[in-house]
Amino acid sequence: MYGLWKPRVLGAWRVPSAGPVILAVNHSHIVDGPMLMGTAPRPVHFLIKKEAFIGPLDPFLLGIGQLKVDRSGTDRTAVTGALGALANGGVLGIFPEGTRGEGDFASLRAGLAYFALRSSAPIVPVAVLGGGDRPGRLVKALPPLRGRVDVVFGDAFDAGDGTGRRTRGALDEATVRIQKRLTAHLENARRLTGRTG
């Protein structure tokens, strides 16, 4: 990542130095996951679509602790692996919108709330910004080579309401709370860096 772009990491000290934590990352560029893996202060286990595990990438991604997920339905193996990583005190990286898009946290899926409530792990919002506000890129989903990419970590927070509930209603309520926190972090990160995308 440092050879192809110029990452600037802000607030990495906000990531707890030990214990389970979930990094909730906006997703608008192809390199958001690798960028976070290369700049986070702790190793990150990402849920990555199974289609990415092809050829030599398959043993490489598995070897560095990434988790293969089948997005066509509920992948119980991936869910168990993610909860296991958190139970072992690891860091789970999640794109809460499920796929690459505008990267504005506008449409969150319930997966992030599920993992947060099941594991009681705090969530650290992360904004990866760079390239989206620059015209003339050859590949829209790729920041310009040697361009600066800002990785901004926010304050850790708990998704639950303190009751320990894990019902569907609790998941829905937690998703709303999470979305507000992630959106606020993204707005703060944009102000801090002067970026729009």
C-alpha positions in Angstrom: 0.0 0.0 0.0 2.8 2.4 0.9 4.5 1.7 -2.4 1.4 2.4 -4.6 -0.2 5.2 -2.6 0.6 7.6 0.2 -1.5 6.6 3.2 -2.0 9.1 6.0 -3.2 7.4 9.1 -5.1 9.5 11.7 -6.3 8.3 15.1 -4.9 4.8 15.0 -4.4 5.1 18.8 -8.2 4.9 19.2 -8.1 1.2 18.3 -8.0 -0.8 21.6 -4.5 -2.4 22.0 -6.0 -5.7 23.2 -9.2 -7.6 23.2 -11.9 -8.1 20.6 -12.8 -5.1 18.4 -14.7 -4.6 15.2 -13.5 -2.1 12.6 -16.5 -0.8 10.6 -15.1 0.6 7.3 -16.8 2.6 4.5 -16.2 1.0 1.1 -15.9 3.0 -2.1 -12.6 1.8 -3.5 -11.2 -1.6 -4.4 -8.2 -1.0 -2.1 -10.1 -0.1 1.1 -9.7 -3.5 2.7 -6.0 -3.9 1.8 -5.4 -0.3 2.8 -6.8 -0.9 6.2 -4.9 -4.2 6.6 -1.7 -2.4 5.8 -2.3 0.6 8.1 -4.2 -0.7 11.1 -2.3 -1.0 14.4 -3.4 -4.7 14.8 -3.9 -7.6 12.4 -7.4 -7.5 10.8 -9.6 -10.4 9.8 -11.9 -9.4 7.0 -15.0 -11.1 5.7 -14.2 -11.2 2.0 -16.5 -12.5 -0.8 -15.5 -16.0 -1.9 -15.1 -14.8 -5.5 -11.9 -13.1 -4.4 -10.3 -16.4 -3.3 -9.1 -17.5 -6.8 -5.8 -18.9 -7.9 -2.8 -17.9 -5.7 -4.9 -15.4 -3.8 -6.8 -18.3 -2.1 -3.9 -19.6 0.0 -2.5 -16.1 0.5 -5.8 -14.7 1.9 -6.4 -17.7 4.0 -2.8 -17.6 5.3 -3.1 -14.0 6.5 -6.3 -14.8 8.4 -9.0 -13.6 6.0 -12.4 -15.1 6.1 -14.2 -16.4 3.0 -17.9 -15.6 2.8 -20.6 -16.8 0.4 -22.9 -13.7 0.0 -25.7 -15.7 -1.7 -27.2 -16.6 1.7 -26.3 -16.9 5.3 -22.8 -18.4 5.4 -22.7 -20.1 8.8 -19.0 -21.1 8.4 -18.1 -17.4 7.8 -20.2 -16.3 10.8 -18.6 -18.9 13.1 -15.1 -17.9 11.9 -15.8 -14.2 12.5 -17.2 -14.8 16.0 -14.2 -17.1 16.7 -11.8 -14.4 15.7 -13.5 -12.0 18.1 -13.7 -14.7 20.9 -9.9 -15.1 20.6 -9.5 -11.3 21.1 -8.9 -10.5 17.5 -9.9 -7.7 15.2 -12.7 -8.2 12.7 -13.0 -5.8 9.7 -16.4 -5.3 8.2 -17.8 -3.3 5.4 -21.3 -2.7 7.0 -22.9 -1.8 3.6 -22.0 -5.3 2.4 -20.4 -4.2 -0.9 -18.6 -1.4 -2.6 -20.7 1.7 -3.3 -20.7 5.4 -2.4 -19.0 4.6 0.9 -21.3 6.9 2.9 -22.8 4.3 5.3 -26.3 5.1 3.8 -27.6 1.5 3.8 -26.3 -0.7 6.6 -27.0 -4.4 6.8 -27.7 -6.1 10.1 -24.5 -8.1 10.1 -22.4 -5.5 11.9 -25.0 -5.2 14.7 -25.2 -9.0 14.9 -21.5 -9.4 15.4 -21.3 -6.5 17.9 -24.2 -7.7 20.0 -23.1 -11.4 19.9 -19.5 -10.7 20.9 -19.9 -7.5 23.0 -16.9 -6.2 21.0 -16.6 -2.4 20.7 -16.9 -0.9 17.2 -14.3 1.5 15.9 -15.5 3.5 12.8 -13.0 3.9 10.0 -13.2 6.3 7.1 -10.9 5.6 4.1 -10.9 8.7 2.0 -9.0 9.5 -1.2 -9.5 9.5 -4.9 -13.2 9.9 -4.9 -12.9 13.7 -5.1 -10.4 13.7 -7.9 -11.5 13.9 -11.5 -9.9 12.1 -14.4 -9.2 8.7 -12.8 -8.8 5.9 -15.2 -10.4 3.4 -12.9 -13.3 4.9 -10.9 -13.0 2.4 -8.0 -9.3 2.9 -7.6 -7.5 6.0 -6.1 -4.9 7.6 -8.3 -1.5 5.9 -8.0 0.8 7.7 -5.6 -2.2 9.8 -4.5 -2.8 10.4 -0.8 -5.3 8.2 0.9 -6.5 9.1 4.4 -7.4 6.4 6.9 -9.2 8.0 9.8 -10.0 5.9 12.9 -12.8 7.1 15.2 -13.7 6.6 18.9 -14.7 3.1 19.9 -18.3 2.6 21.0 -20.7 -0.2 22.1 -23.6 -1.0 19.9 -25.8 -2.4 22.5 -28.3 -0.6 24.7 -27.0 -2.1 27.9 -29.8 -4.7 28.3 -27.9 -7.6 26.6 -30.9 -8.2 24.3 -30.2 -10.1 21.0 -33.6 -10.1 19.5 -34.5 -8.9 16.0 -35.8 -5.7 17.4 -32.5 -5.2 19.3 -30.6 -5.8 16.1 -32.7 -3.2 14.3 -32.3 -0.6 17.0 -28.5 -1.3 17.2 -28.2 -0.9 13.4 -29.9 2.6 13.7 -27.5 3.6 16.5 -24.5 2.3 14.6 -25.5 4.1 11.4 -25.7 7.4 13.2 -22.3 6.9 14.8 -20.6 5.8 11.5 -22.2 8.7 9.5 -21.1 11.2 12.1 -17.5 9.8 12.0 -17.5 10.0 8.2 -18.6 13.7 8.3 -15.9 14.5 11.0 -13.3 12.7 8.9 -14.2 14.6 5.8 -14.0 17.9 7.7 -10.7 16.9 9.3 -9.1 15.9 6.0 -10.9 18.3 3.7 -12.0 15.5 1.4 -15.4 14.7 -0.1 -14.7 11.0 -1.0 
